[in-house]
Amino acid sequence: MIRLVIAEDHTIVRWALREALSKADDIEVVGEAGTAAQTLEVVGATKPDLLLLDLTFPDRSGFDVLSELRTVESAPLVVVLTWHTEPSYAARALASGAHGYVHKAVEPDALLHAIRAVSRGEQVFPVGTDELVASTNDGNPASVLTAREQQVMEMLARGMTNREIAEQLQISIKTVDTHRGHVLKKLGLRNNTELARFAVKHGFVTL
């Protein structure tokens, strides 16, 4: 039996997934979540075999969840289920520790196949994902940034102000602006608009 948690921000989609997956004889839905924070809580409480993970949440991204799960000893296998078809998203998911990447437009049987394949230890990714990961620096086009710089970049790309970022990270506004300057310089960008385009293009921020 595959014990599974569904992490999806739309209630109706979660319900549909739960109804569909619960009909499979070898799958038990043991929890669900609508935010990144809830996802980590539910995973910690239920310790599922597999997490079906969306990339877009109201609080943080699915990539943030993947990043945190990498530090969890009993972390589940992860299948990303998303509308994003851009190869860079799949590549980043693979580089971030996901075991599968499935588009939401697939037939239910294809999703079931992916879940079962990943539970057997296989990887399910679009063709060419491995090559894209290999062609980027450590699988991450922003690997030249420090962890804090990448965090600030993602927050800026989501439209947060320097003051909001400073409050959330508990650092000064001047420090935020310093990080912003480093990000622009290292990535060869001129302003926040170009920064946002870069973040979206490479899957650091989902729209």
C-alpha positions as CSV (number, residue, x, y, z in Angstrom):
1,M,0.0,0.0,0.0
2,I,1.3,3.4,-1.0
3,R,0.6,6.0,1.8
4,L,0.2,9.3,0.0
5,V,-0.2,13.0,1.0
6,I,-1.8,15.5,-1.5
7,A,-0.4,19.0,-1.4
8,E,-2.4,21.3,-3.6
9,D,-3.6,24.9,-2.9
10,H,-7.0,24.5,-4.7
11,T,-9.6,22.7,-2.5
12,I,-11.6,21.4,-5.4
13,V,-8.5,19.9,-7.1
14,R,-7.5,18.3,-3.8
15,W,-10.9,16.8,-3.5
16,A,-10.9,15.5,-7.1
17,L,-7.4,14.0,-6.6
18,R,-8.4,12.4,-3.3
19,E,-11.5,10.9,-4.8
20,A,-9.7,9.5,-7.9
21,L,-6.6,8.2,-6.1
22,S,-8.6,6.6,-3.2
23,K,-10.2,4.3,-5.7
24,A,-6.9,2.6,-6.4
25,D,-6.5,-0.6,-4.4
26,D,-2.8,0.1,-3.7
27,I,-3.0,3.8,-2.7
28,E,-4.1,5.2,0.7
29,V,-4.5,9.0,1.0
30,V,-3.3,9.7,4.5
31,G,-3.3,13.5,4.5
32,E,-3.7,16.7,2.5
33,A,-2.5,20.3,2.6
34,G,-3.2,23.6,1.0
35,T,-0.1,25.6,1.9
36,A,3.6,24.9,2.0
37,A,3.6,25.2,5.8
38,Q,0.7,22.7,6.1
39,T,2.5,20.4,3.7
40,L,5.5,20.1,5.9
41,E,3.3,19.7,9.0
42,V,1.2,16.9,7.5
43,V,4.3,15.1,6.1
44,G,5.9,15.3,9.6
45,A,2.7,14.0,11.3
46,T,1.8,11.2,8.8
47,K,5.2,10.2,7.4
48,P,3.8,9.1,4.1
49,D,5.6,7.0,1.5
50,L,4.9,9.6,-1.3
51,L,4.0,13.3,-1.5
52,L,2.1,14.6,-4.5
53,L,3.3,18.2,-4.6
54,D,2.0,21.3,-6.4
55,L,4.5,24.0,-7.1
56,T,2.3,27.0,-6.3
57,F,1.1,27.8,-2.8
58,P,-0.1,31.1,-1.2
59,D,2.7,31.2,1.3
60,R,5.8,29.7,-0.3
61,S,6.6,27.6,-3.4
62,G,6.8,23.9,-3.8
63,F,10.5,24.3,-4.4
64,D,10.8,25.6,-0.9
65,V,9.1,22.5,0.3
66,L,11.5,20.3,-1.7
67,S,14.4,22.2,-0.2
68,E,13.2,21.6,3.4
69,L,12.4,18.0,2.8
70,R,16.0,17.3,1.8
71,T,16.9,17.9,5.5
72,V,14.3,15.5,6.8
73,E,15.6,12.0,7.4
74,S,12.3,10.2,6.8
75,A,11.2,12.4,3.9
76,P,8.8,10.8,1.4
77,L,9.3,10.3,-2.3
78,V,8.0,13.3,-4.2
79,V,6.0,13.6,-7.4
80,V,5.5,17.1,-8.6
81,L,2.0,17.7,-10.2
82,T,1.8,21.1,-11.9
83,W,0.6,23.1,-14.9
84,H,4.1,24.3,-15.7
85,T,5.4,22.6,-18.9
86,E,8.6,24.6,-19.2
87,P,11.7,22.3,-19.1
88,S,13.4,24.5,-16.6
89,Y,10.8,23.8,-14.0
90,A,11.2,20.0,-14.4
91,A,14.9,20.4,-14.3
92,R,14.8,22.4,-11.1
93,A,12.4,20.0,-9.5
94,L,14.8,17.1,-10.3
95,A,17.8,19.1,-9.0
96,S,15.8,19.9,-5.9
97,G,15.1,16.3,-5.0
98,A,11.8,15.4,-6.7
99,H,11.5,11.9,-8.0
100,G,8.8,12.6,-10.6
101,Y,7.2,15.5,-12.6
102,V,3.8,15.2,-14.1
103,H,1.7,17.8,-15.9
104,K,-1.9,18.3,-14.6
105,A,-3.3,17.7,-18.1
106,V,-2.4,14.0,-18.1
107,E,-4.9,11.3,-17.9
108,P,-5.6,9.8,-14.5
109,D,-3.9,6.5,-15.6
110,A,-0.7,8.4,-16.4
111,L,-0.7,9.9,-12.9
112,L,-1.2,6.5,-11.3
113,H,1.6,5.1,-13.4
114,A,3.9,7.9,-12.3
115,I,3.0,7.4,-8.6
116,R,3.5,3.6,-8.8
117,A,6.8,4.0,-10.8
118,V,8.3,6.4,-8.3
119,S,7.2,4.2,-5.4
120,R,9.2,1.4,-7.0
121,G,12.3,3.6,-7.1
122,E,12.0,4.8,-10.6
123,Q,12.2,8.5,-11.8
124,V,9.5,9.9,-14.0
125,F,10.5,13.2,-15.8
126,P,9.9,14.7,-19.2
127,V,12.5,13.8,-21.9
128,G,15.6,16.0,-21.8
129,T,15.3,17.0,-18.1
130,D,18.6,15.2,-17.2
131,E,20.4,17.0,-20.1
132,L,19.1,20.4,-18.9
133,V,20.2,19.8,-15.4
134,A,23.6,18.7,-16.6
135,S,23.9,21.8,-18.7
136,T,23.4,24.2,-15.8
137,N,25.7,24.9,-12.9
138,D,24.9,22.2,-10.3
139,G,21.4,22.0,-11.9
140,N,20.8,25.5,-10.7
141,P,21.1,28.6,-13.0
142,A,21.4,30.8,-10.0
143,S,24.1,28.7,-8.3
144,V,26.4,31.8,-8.2
145,L,24.1,33.3,-5.6
146,T,24.4,32.6,-1.8
147,A,21.4,31.0,-0.2
148,R,20.3,34.4,1.3
149,E,20.7,36.1,-2.1
150,Q,18.6,33.5,-3.8
151,Q,16.0,33.9,-1.0
152,V,15.9,37.7,-1.6
153,M,15.7,37.3,-5.3
154,E,12.6,35.0,-5.0
155,M,10.9,37.4,-2.7
156,L,11.6,40.4,-4.9
157,A,10.3,38.4,-7.9
158,R,7.1,37.8,-6.0
159,G,6.6,41.5,-5.7
160,M,7.6,42.0,-2.1
161,T,9.1,45.4,-1.1
162,N,12.5,45.8,0.6
163,R,10.7,46.6,3.8
164,E,8.5,43.5,3.7
165,I,11.5,41.3,3.0
166,A,13.5,42.9,5.8
167,E,10.6,42.3,8.2
168,Q,10.2,38.7,7.2
169,L,13.9,37.8,7.2
170,Q,14.5,40.0,10.3
171,I,17.3,41.9,8.6
172,S,17.7,45.6,7.8
173,I,16.4,47.3,4.7
174,K,19.9,48.3,3.8
175,T,21.0,44.7,4.0
176,V,18.2,43.7,1.7
177,D,19.2,46.3,-0.8
178,T,22.8,45.1,-0.6
179,H,21.7,41.5,-1.4
180,R,19.6,42.9,-4.3
181,G,22.6,44.6,-5.7
182,H,24.7,41.5,-5.5
183,V,21.9,39.5,-7.2
184,L,21.7,41.9,-10.1
185,K,25.4,42.1,-10.5
186,K,26.0,38.3,-10.4
187,L,23.2,37.5,-12.8
188,G,23.9,40.4,-15.2
189,L,20.5,42.0,-14.7
190,R,19.6,45.7,-14.6
191,N,16.5,46.0,-12.5
192,N,13.7,44.2,-10.6
193,T,11.7,43.6,-13.8
194,E,14.6,41.6,-15.4
195,L,15.1,39.9,-12.0
196,A,11.5,38.8,-12.0
197,R,11.7,37.5,-15.6
198,F,14.8,35.5,-14.7
199,A,13.1,34.0,-11.6
200,V,10.0,33.0,-13.6
201,K,12.0,31.7,-16.6
202,H,14.1,29.4,-14.4
203,G,11.4,28.2,-12.1
204,F,12.4,30.0,-9.0
205,V,8.9,31.7,-8.8
206,T,5.6,30.4,-10.1
207,L,2.9,32.6,-11.4
